[in-house]
Every structure is written in C-alpha cells, then in structure tokens.
Amino acid sequence: MPVYRILSLEELLELEKEFVEYLVLNGITAEDWMRMKEQDIAGTDRMIELFSDVVFEGILRKVQYLEYRAESFVHAFQCLEETLVLVAMEAEEEEEVNFLDSEFIQQATLRPPENLVVRTTTKAYSKKRELELFDMISAGCTISDGG
C-alpha cells in the first residue's frame, strides 16, 4: 500500500529514466525486471508503489508554498518545517472580486478593495508534514512560488 498514491502510467512514462535508475540502485537489472513482470506481478507492483512514494516524498519535501483559489477568496499557505502559516483574503458579501484572475490579485495587492478581509493564522501539522501537504494538494491546493 503506497504512502501517497501510485503514479499513473502517464506519469511513470514521463519518469521512465528515473525509474530505470531507481531499479538499478535497488539491484534490479533490465533482465530481472522483465522476469519480474512475467513471474512476480506483486513484486513489480510493490516496486512501482515504492518508486511512487520516493517521487512524491521528494516533491513534497521541497514544497514551500501552497495556494487555494476560488472566485471570492484565496488562501495562501507557507509550509514551514513544523507549521503552516495561512494568509487568507476573502471578499465580504457583495464585493466584486475574482481571485481566479491573476491581474485582479496584483491590483488587490497594490490597492485592496474596501470590503476585503485579510486573515493570518499559524497551525502545527496534525500529521507528518509531507502527508498533510499531499492531502491539501489532493483537496485542490496547488504548489505555488509564494509570489
């Protein structure tokens, strides 16, 4: 059972070179892999699961910012080692906003609309950092550069 999720076939094909290197590092030659695919399906599935976890773990360790946008709000998260810092901008009631439009966000940063509420908070991770970030991404957050 993978810690995160199994990479799709398309993702695996994009990472074919890295997967071959992973197999070599684990002492599996091309001939061994071909034999495993025919004789040990469970073993090949397990290698793909482990490789998937290595890929996700590597990506998630590097994540510094996540973002969740909707038309009426944006939640930006700074992903520190022990805590998440949230900066949320939300429109009150009838305010004309569109946080899905990056031009609007730039203008709102320079001249915030009158009925814009900005909140910040910090919270400790409720589970391992990378697992929590994976769950947030699975729920719709995107990896951001923090800008």
Residue frames as qw, qx, qy, qz and C-alpha x, y, z in Angstrom:
[[0.000, 0.889, 0.458, 0.000, 0.00, 0.00, 0.00],
 [0.440, 0.443, -0.038, 0.781, 1.60, 3.29, -1.05],
 [0.248, -0.403, -0.428, 0.770, 2.03, 6.13, 1.43],
 [0.184, 0.378, -0.064, -0.905, 0.76, 8.67, -1.11],
 [0.792, 0.429, 0.237, -0.363, -0.60, 7.20, -4.35],
 [0.705, 0.023, 0.564, 0.429, 0.65, 5.12, -7.23],
 [0.048, 0.483, -0.345, -0.803, 1.89, 7.15, -10.16],
 [0.758, 0.499, 0.218, -0.360, -0.29, 6.88, -13.24],
 [0.820, 0.201, 0.384, 0.373, 1.04, 5.13, -16.35],
 [0.367, 0.859, 0.086, 0.347, 1.45, 8.54, -18.00],
 [0.316, -0.896, 0.292, -0.105, 3.46, 9.82, -15.01],
 [0.812, -0.311, 0.446, 0.212, 5.58, 6.66, -14.96],
 [0.731, 0.495, 0.276, 0.380, 6.33, 7.04, -18.67],
 [0.125, 0.944, -0.092, 0.290, 7.45, 10.64, -18.07],
 [0.412, -0.758, 0.486, -0.141, 9.74, 9.37, -15.29],
 [0.979, 0.174, -0.107, 0.001, 10.99, 6.30, -17.15],
 [0.512, 0.570, -0.464, 0.444, 14.66, 7.31, -16.92],
 [0.276, -0.545, 0.513, -0.603, 14.36, 7.94, -13.17],
 [0.908, -0.166, 0.164, -0.347, 12.51, 4.64, -12.70],
 [0.878, 0.330, -0.296, 0.181, 15.27, 2.72, -14.51],
 [0.221, 0.576, -0.532, 0.580, 17.85, 4.43, -12.27],
 [0.611, -0.422, 0.359, -0.566, 15.73, 3.51, -9.23],
 [0.990, 0.025, -0.044, -0.130, 15.65, -0.13, -10.29],
 [0.677, 0.464, -0.421, 0.386, 19.43, -0.16, -10.85],
 [0.105, -0.580, 0.499, -0.635, 20.01, 1.41, -7.42],
 [0.762, -0.264, 0.369, -0.463, 17.92, -1.42, -5.98],
 [0.314, -0.355, 0.868, 0.148, 19.99, -4.05, -7.79],
 [0.681, 0.423, 0.572, -0.173, 17.38, -4.87, -10.43],
 [0.200, -0.246, 0.614, 0.723, 18.71, -5.24, -13.98],
 [0.512, 0.245, -0.277, -0.776, 16.62, -4.91, -17.13],
 [0.483, 0.049, -0.850, -0.204, 16.55, -8.72, -17.42],
 [0.096, -0.177, -0.824, 0.530, 15.47, -9.06, -13.77],
 [0.336, 0.278, 0.224, -0.872, 12.69, -6.53, -14.34],
 [0.556, 0.172, -0.542, -0.607, 11.41, -8.35, -17.43],
 [0.399, -0.051, -0.911, 0.090, 11.41, -11.62, -15.49],
 [0.054, 0.211, 0.642, -0.735, 9.64, -9.98, -12.52],
 [0.449, 0.205, -0.088, -0.865, 6.93, -8.59, -14.84],
 [0.625, 0.076, -0.663, -0.406, 6.20, -12.12, -16.04],
 [0.600, -0.101, -0.777, 0.161, 6.65, -14.11, -12.82],
 [0.347, -0.378, -0.587, 0.626, 6.14, -11.74, -9.89],
 [0.017, -0.691, -0.391, -0.608, 3.37, -9.24, -10.58],
 [0.521, -0.811, -0.261, 0.053, 3.05, -8.44, -6.86],
 [0.655, -0.358, 0.071, 0.662, 6.78, -7.68, -6.74],
 [0.310, 0.317, 0.332, 0.833, 6.62, -5.34, -9.72],
 [0.248, -0.799, -0.398, -0.377, 3.57, -3.61, -8.27],
 [0.626, -0.693, -0.163, 0.319, 5.44, -3.16, -4.98],
 [0.554, -0.094, 0.176, 0.809, 8.46, -1.64, -6.78],
 [0.075, 0.557, 0.390, 0.729, 6.16, 0.83, -8.57],
 [0.460, -0.813, -0.344, -0.097, 4.49, 1.71, -5.24],
 [0.657, -0.512, -0.040, 0.551, 7.86, 2.30, -3.58],
 [0.409, 0.161, 0.290, 0.850, 9.09, 4.38, -6.52],
 [0.123, -0.739, -0.432, -0.503, 5.87, 6.42, -6.43],
 [0.557, -0.780, -0.234, 0.164, 6.42, 7.16, -2.74],
 [0.610, -0.253, 0.116, 0.742, 10.03, 8.21, -3.40],
 [0.222, 0.436, 0.385, 0.783, 8.87, 10.60, -6.14],
 [0.300, -0.806, -0.367, -0.354, 6.12, 12.18, -4.03],
 [0.656, -0.630, -0.159, 0.384, 8.31, 12.40, -0.94],
 [0.534, -0.033, 0.181, 0.825, 10.98, 14.24, -2.95],
 [0.026, 0.576, 0.381, 0.723, 8.47, 16.70, -4.37],
 [0.470, -0.781, -0.367, -0.186, 6.67, 17.32, -1.08],
 [0.667, -0.440, -0.149, 0.582, 9.88, 17.93, 0.88],
 [0.365, 0.088, 0.202, 0.904, 10.64, 20.83, -1.48],
 [0.097, -0.738, -0.517, -0.423, 7.19, 22.46, -1.24],
 [0.252, -0.071, -0.366, 0.893, 7.39, 25.86, 0.43],
 [0.325, 0.202, 0.157, -0.911, 4.05, 27.35, -0.61],
 [0.122, 0.387, 0.892, 0.200, 0.57, 26.10, -1.44],
 [0.229, 0.125, -0.005, -0.965, -2.38, 28.08, -2.67],
 [0.163, 0.463, 0.871, 0.033, -6.11, 27.52, -2.92],
 [0.108, 0.135, -0.123, -0.977, -8.13, 29.94, -5.04],
 [0.202, 0.602, 0.773, 0.017, -11.81, 30.45, -5.59],
 [0.180, 0.671, 0.322, 0.643, -13.52, 33.45, -7.15],
 [0.344, -0.857, -0.134, -0.359, -14.34, 35.03, -3.77],
 [0.582, -0.758, 0.295, 0.007, -11.21, 34.09, -1.79],
 [0.684, 0.489, -0.501, 0.207, -7.60, 32.98, -1.91],
 [0.763, -0.619, 0.187, -0.003, -5.80, 31.02, 0.79],
 [0.545, 0.643, -0.487, 0.228, -2.00, 31.10, 0.61],
 [0.866, -0.498, 0.045, 0.030, -0.03, 28.73, 2.83],
 [0.221, 0.727, -0.629, 0.165, 3.61, 28.99, 3.76],
 [0.963, -0.152, -0.215, -0.062, 4.73, 25.43, 4.53],
 [0.077, -0.760, 0.588, -0.267, 7.39, 25.68, 7.19],
 [0.335, 0.256, -0.899, 0.120, 9.12, 22.70, 8.77],
 [0.065, -0.173, -0.869, 0.460, 6.84, 22.45, 11.83],
 [0.229, 0.563, 0.513, -0.606, 3.91, 24.75, 10.99],
 [0.280, 0.539, 0.586, 0.537, 1.64, 26.06, 8.26],
 [0.026, -0.411, -0.192, 0.891, 1.14, 29.82, 8.00],
 [0.262, 0.611, 0.703, 0.251, -2.13, 30.83, 6.34],
 [0.050, 0.314, -0.001, -0.948, -2.78, 34.21, 4.75],
 [0.233, 0.522, 0.809, 0.134, -6.39, 34.39, 3.59],
 [0.133, 0.169, -0.091, -0.972, -8.00, 37.15, 1.54],
 [0.102, 0.465, 0.878, 0.048, -11.77, 36.96, 1.37],
 [0.124, -0.293, -0.256, -0.913, -14.42, 39.25, -0.03],
 [0.199, 0.274, 0.686, -0.644, -17.26, 40.30, 2.21],
 [0.465, 0.554, 0.548, -0.422, -20.75, 39.82, 0.79],
 [0.599, 0.734, 0.311, -0.072, -21.35, 41.69, -2.49],
 [0.177, -0.755, 0.414, 0.478, -17.80, 42.81, -3.24],
 [0.800, 0.586, -0.080, -0.104, -16.84, 42.39, -6.90],
 [0.290, -0.666, 0.673, 0.140, -13.74, 40.23, -6.79],
 [0.941, 0.293, -0.124, -0.116, -12.21, 37.46, -8.83],
 [0.453, -0.681, 0.569, 0.081, -9.27, 35.75, -7.19],
 [0.845, 0.180, 0.464, 0.196, -9.08, 33.39, -10.16],
 [0.494, 0.821, 0.058, 0.279, -7.80, 36.35, -12.22],
 [0.723, -0.198, -0.132, 0.649, -4.09, 36.97, -11.56],
 [0.196, 0.462, 0.102, 0.859, -4.39, 40.58, -12.77],
 [0.491, -0.728, -0.233, -0.418, -7.07, 41.22, -10.13],
 [0.812, -0.456, -0.203, 0.304, -4.77, 39.77, -7.45],
 [0.545, 0.135, -0.031, 0.827, -1.94, 42.10, -8.48],
 [0.101, -0.582, -0.153, -0.792, -4.26, 45.11, -8.31],
 [0.680, -0.647, -0.275, -0.208, -5.76, 43.97, -5.00],
 [0.768, -0.231, -0.217, 0.556, -2.25, 43.70, -3.56],
 [0.314, 0.223, 0.012, 0.923, -1.49, 47.30, -4.55],
 [0.325, -0.165, 0.095, -0.926, -4.96, 48.72, -3.80],
 [0.003, -0.194, -0.968, 0.162, -7.09, 46.29, -1.79],
 [0.304, -0.514, -0.532, -0.600, -10.85, 46.52, -2.36],
 [0.303, -0.496, 0.291, -0.760, -12.68, 48.12, 0.58],
 [0.825, -0.277, 0.176, -0.461, -14.54, 45.03, 1.74],
 [0.757, 0.302, -0.569, 0.109, -11.61, 42.67, 1.57],
 [0.709, -0.643, 0.232, -0.171, -10.85, 40.79, 4.77],
 [0.563, 0.502, -0.623, 0.206, -7.29, 39.58, 5.32],
 [0.796, -0.543, 0.179, -0.199, -6.61, 36.98, 7.99],
 [0.461, 0.504, -0.712, 0.160, -3.48, 35.18, 9.07],
 [0.812, -0.457, 0.245, -0.269, -3.02, 32.23, 11.35],
 [0.260, 0.515, -0.816, 0.043, -0.45, 29.57, 12.12],
 [0.895, -0.235, 0.164, -0.341, -1.03, 25.92, 12.96],
 [0.300, -0.452, 0.835, 0.092, 1.14, 22.93, 13.65],
 [0.508, 0.156, -0.724, -0.440, 0.82, 20.00, 11.29],
 [0.787, -0.245, 0.265, -0.501, -1.66, 17.39, 12.53],
 [0.967, 0.017, 0.228, 0.116, 0.39, 14.60, 10.93],
 [0.635, -0.183, 0.355, 0.661, 3.69, 14.24, 9.11],
 [0.081, 0.616, -0.116, -0.775, 4.32, 17.43, 7.09],
 [0.083, 0.211, -0.741, -0.632, 4.52, 15.71, 3.70],
 [0.013, 0.383, 0.923, 0.044, 1.33, 13.70, 4.32],
 [0.086, 0.703, 0.451, -0.543, -0.59, 16.83, 5.27],
 [0.103, 0.538, -0.340, -0.764, 0.67, 18.70, 2.21],
 [0.016, -0.027, -0.903, -0.428, -0.27, 15.74, 0.00],
 [0.056, 0.565, 0.799, -0.196, -3.79, 15.79, 1.47],
 [0.092, 0.703, 0.138, -0.692, -4.05, 19.54, 0.85],
 [0.089, 0.352, -0.623, -0.693, -2.95, 19.10, -2.77],
 [0.002, 0.235, 0.953, 0.192, -5.42, 16.23, -3.19],
 [0.051, 0.679, 0.634, -0.368, -8.15, 18.57, -1.88],
 [0.367, 0.843, 0.344, 0.190, -7.37, 21.21, -4.52],
 [0.270, -0.865, 0.209, 0.368, -4.37, 23.25, -3.35],
 [0.772, 0.582, -0.063, 0.248, -1.69, 23.93, -5.91],
 [0.696, -0.314, 0.002, 0.646, 2.05, 24.26, -5.39],
 [0.176, 0.970, 0.125, 0.111, 2.99, 27.92, -5.62],
 [0.613, 0.331, -0.230, 0.680, 6.15, 30.01, -5.73],
 [0.382, -0.548, -0.461, 0.585, 4.78, 32.22, -2.95],
 [0.165, -0.062, 0.166, 0.970, 4.51, 35.26, -5.18]]
